[in-house]
Amino acid sequence: MKKQVILLLIILLAFIGNSQNIESGNNLIEPPIEVSIDTFKISKTIKIAKDYYKNNKLDSSYYHYNTALEKAISINSKPQIAECLYWIAVYFELTNKYQQAISYYLKASVAYEELNNIEKLAIIENYIGYNYFILNLDDKAIEYYFKSLKSYNSISDDDGVALNYIDIGNLYYNQENYTFAKRYFEDALAIYLELDDKSGIAVCYTNLANVISDLGNIPEGIEYFFKSIEIEEELNDEAGIAVNYNNIGDNYLKQGDYEKADNYFTKSLKIAKKVEDKGLMAILYLNYSELNNKLNAYNKAVFYGKQSLNISRKIGDLDIELEALKNISLAYEKLGSTAKALSFIKKHETLNDSLIKIDRNKKVQLFNALNELEKSNFTIDELSTKSKIAQLKYENEKKISYVLIIAMLVFAVLIVILIYQQTSIKKAYNLLEFKNHQIKRMNDEIRIQTDNLKKLNNTKDKFFSIIAHDLKNPFNSIKGFTELLIENMGNYDEEKRLKFLKIIKGSTSKASSLLNNLLIWANSQSGNLNFNPKRIEIVKQVSDVISLLEIQAINKEIKIYNNVHHNLYVNADENMLNTILRNLISNAIKFCNQQGSINIISTFDANFIEISIKDNGVGMSKETIDNLFDIENKTSRIGTANEQGSGLGLFLCKEFVEKHGGKIWVESIVNEGSIFKFTIPIINAIEEFEND
């Protein structure tokens, strides 16, 4: 269902962008027209047409633009011909007659190109691309988007450049080429941020949210949806807010968080009803139907499915109607109503067959229409010539000689040949330019991946260098003291033997910890370390780790206080969370003074839990803090009881925290202690802590 919502959003955003440009078309300064009685009358007719357009009387507006066009052709008034062609194209686009719209936009583009009006030409080229996109002709769409992009760049119109980046991104998104789509949306966002264009920024955030979610990072995608909503609330854009709420709900539905999905669907539906967005209402009722099927609430699934079915039939959205029939049939099947389930699945199959047939017919009609477009592609000079011939024939057909007719036919053939050659050259040039653009993009991607691989390889070499160095000492210690015990077992008293055994035990523990960290890191880098986030109560996980490290704390007479809230649940991988807590608490014990204390506390908001591990130990300098999590600048420090360390545990902590979408940092004062803090995604919290 998300694809239908996204397509609705793409069309809505493109329509908003086009509408803004259409409105701006009223303010474009047309080249000066030589004033005459005829041009004055045409201007008056055009003004009447514009007034009808502003009052949403599109048919009346179209009639007057056609009237003005005929008069403008008769006197060869090129600026007025161009203007009328443009507005007739707009009429066909607004009435969903995209093939006719393309035909008139092509004529208008030729006219404005001859008038050297690059600004209007850029707008029209973008419109042609959009209409081809609606007709699913992606190759033609992207050809005209790049033409528009080139025109906007030539006049340094950043807003127009950003608009085309969004349209190209939407096209790639529709093709499920999410990597390319994300890059174009990011390019558009950079421009809108520089222009401080709130509406454009909101659109880009929504588009990036959809792309990032579909790339598998749903939490980051949801963050972008909320960024978009924040701006849309400033702009009072209720329609955009409703669409974003629905998208958030759809992502939670995909994650299996049905409570949150229901919450955001409800918010979206409330606004959709307020703004009377029937299309979005049909989608939301369909989402409710799917949600209740998953919750085994099949009667509700039937109810909402029928709500969606009724609205989709009223607005003529066959795709939503098809999905609604499928959901209702499934619910009836689960309820044991076999006859009703069979009835709705038959309706579903009938409609699906009809859609396939309609799609075939549309393709045939589209092919024929495109052939007609090619035949009707003409210049203003040809229009003027034909109109003059008609006028001369009307005045006196007998005066037109056969010689003139033959000459004009020859001239027309030459013009057609020249146009065909020029068009072929332009097509080849545009295709080459597009391919070069794609190659550059691919080269950039390869370079980025190469740099990342080099960095990863350097990190690996550094990691193994550290491991080799830090493992040498404990193994040498084990080997040396073991040999002493074996050779002098009878010469050492019980106290000395016990002392040596404790040293061997400490060296063994250090080597074990280093090898464990190495194994975890190696699995992470090779992709064998599975990331399986689940619902975990954080206070229990902290308690388990404290129990594991209790002997280490008792040896230094250190008290550890677990002040983490109960009933706080995180969405985390249990093994990774255990590694994070074990390394941070062990680190706190290592640098805590004898008879010191360690306090573990929690705070939270709607999205994250923050865990703080505070000790009253030796603290750190700013220089040490700056290099703490960097494997390239690893520093190993001695603990307060001469404990050895490698610094690798903190590197793993940083990698695992960021894997969860969180952050890790440290606050420290020399000789006063340190506080290590990290955040991790929250699932929910009980109400009694909301005001803590």
GIRA-V287738 format. One record per pair of residues at least 4 apart in sequence whose ideal C-beta (glycine too) atoms are under 6 Angstrom apart, sorted by the first residue. I is the first residue (numbers start at 1). J is the second residue. Records with the same first field share a line. If there is no record, write none. Layout:
I = J, J
This chain:
1 = 286, 287
2 = 250
4 = 319
5 = 246, 283
6 = 210
8 = 279
9 = 243
10 = 170
11 = 15
13 = 203
14 = 130
15 = 19
17 = 163
18 = 22
21 = 123
22 = 90
28 = 120
30 = 79
31 = 79, 115
33 = 39, 79
38 = 75
39 = 77
42 = 68, 71, 72, 80
45 = 64, 67, 68
46 = 68
48 = 64
49 = 61, 64, 65
52 = 57, 60, 61
53 = 61
58 = 91
62 = 91
65 = 84, 87, 88
68 = 84
69 = 84
72 = 77, 80, 81
73 = 383, 387
74 = 387
76 = 384
78 = 380
81 = 111, 380
82 = 108, 111, 112
85 = 104, 107, 108, 111
86 = 108
88 = 104
89 = 101, 104, 105, 108
92 = 97, 100, 101
93 = 101
98 = 131, 134, 135
99 = 369
101 = 131
102 = 128, 131
103 = 373, 376
105 = 124, 127, 128
106 = 377
108 = 124
109 = 121, 124
110 = 379
111 = 380
112 = 117, 120, 121
113 = 121
114 = 380
118 = 151, 155
121 = 151
122 = 148, 151, 152, 160
125 = 144, 147, 148
126 = 148
128 = 144
129 = 141, 144, 145
132 = 137, 140, 141
133 = 141, 171
138 = 171
141 = 171
142 = 171
143 = 430
145 = 164, 167, 168
146 = 434
148 = 164
149 = 164
152 = 157, 160, 161
158 = 191
162 = 188, 191, 192
165 = 184, 187, 188
166 = 188
168 = 184
169 = 181, 184, 185
172 = 177, 180, 181
173 = 181
178 = 211, 214, 215
181 = 211
182 = 211
185 = 204, 207, 208
188 = 204
189 = 204
192 = 197, 200, 201
198 = 231, 235
201 = 231
202 = 228, 231, 232
205 = 224, 227, 228
206 = 228, 244
208 = 212, 224
209 = 221, 224, 225
212 = 217, 220, 221
213 = 218, 221, 251
218 = 251
219 = 661
222 = 248, 251
225 = 244, 247, 248
228 = 244
229 = 241, 244
232 = 237, 240, 241
238 = 271, 275
239 = 275
241 = 271
242 = 268, 271, 272, 280
245 = 264, 267, 268
246 = 268, 284
248 = 264
249 = 261, 264, 265
252 = 257, 260, 261
253 = 261, 291
258 = 295
261 = 291
265 = 284, 287
268 = 272, 284
269 = 284
272 = 277, 280, 281
278 = 311, 315
281 = 311
282 = 308, 311, 312, 320
285 = 304, 307, 308
286 = 308, 320, 323, 324
288 = 304
289 = 301, 304, 305, 327
290 = 327
292 = 297, 300, 301
293 = 301, 330, 331
298 = 331, 334, 335
301 = 305, 331
302 = 328, 331
305 = 324, 327, 328
308 = 312, 324
309 = 324
312 = 317, 320, 321
313 = 321
318 = 355
322 = 351
325 = 344, 347, 348
326 = 348
328 = 344
329 = 341, 344, 345
332 = 337, 340, 341
333 = 341
337 = 341
362 = 366
378 = 382
393 = 397
400 = 404
459 = 631
462 = 631
466 = 470, 634
467 = 471, 518
470 = 514, 646
471 = 475, 514
472 = 476
474 = 507, 510, 511
477 = 507
478 = 482, 504, 507
481 = 500, 503, 504
484 = 488
485 = 489, 500
488 = 492
492 = 496, 497
510 = 644
514 = 646
517 = 648, 649, 652
523 = 528, 529
524 = 529
531 = 573
532 = 573
533 = 571, 572, 573
535 = 569, 683
536 = 541, 570, 572, 574
537 = 569
538 = 564, 568, 570
539 = 564, 566
541 = 577
542 = 562, 564, 600
543 = 562
545 = 581, 582, 585
546 = 560
549 = 585, 586
552 = 589
553 = 558, 560, 589
556 = 594, 641
557 = 595
558 = 589, 592, 596
559 = 597
560 = 598
561 = 599
562 = 600
563 = 601
564 = 600, 602
565 = 602, 689
567 = 686
568 = 609, 685
569 = 683
570 = 609, 680
571 = 681, 683
572 = 577, 660, 680
576 = 656
578 = 582
580 = 653, 656
581 = 585
582 = 586
583 = 649, 653
584 = 613, 676
588 = 592, 598, 613, 615
590 = 639, 643
591 = 617, 618, 639
592 = 596, 615, 617
593 = 617, 640
596 = 616
598 = 615
599 = 614
600 = 613
601 = 612
602 = 609, 611
603 = 610
604 = 609, 682, 685
608 = 679, 682
609 = 680, 682
610 = 679
611 = 678
612 = 675, 677
613 = 676
614 = 675
615 = 673, 674
616 = 673
617 = 673
619 = 668, 669, 670, 671, 672, 673, 674
620 = 624, 625, 668, 674
621 = 670
625 = 666
627 = 633, 635
628 = 650
629 = 650, 654
631 = 651
634 = 647
636 = 645, 646, 647
638 = 642
639 = 643
653 = 664
654 = 664
657 = 662, 664, 678
660 = 680
662 = 678, 679, 680
663 = 679
664 = 678
665 = 677
666 = 674, 676
667 = 675
668 = 674
685 = 689
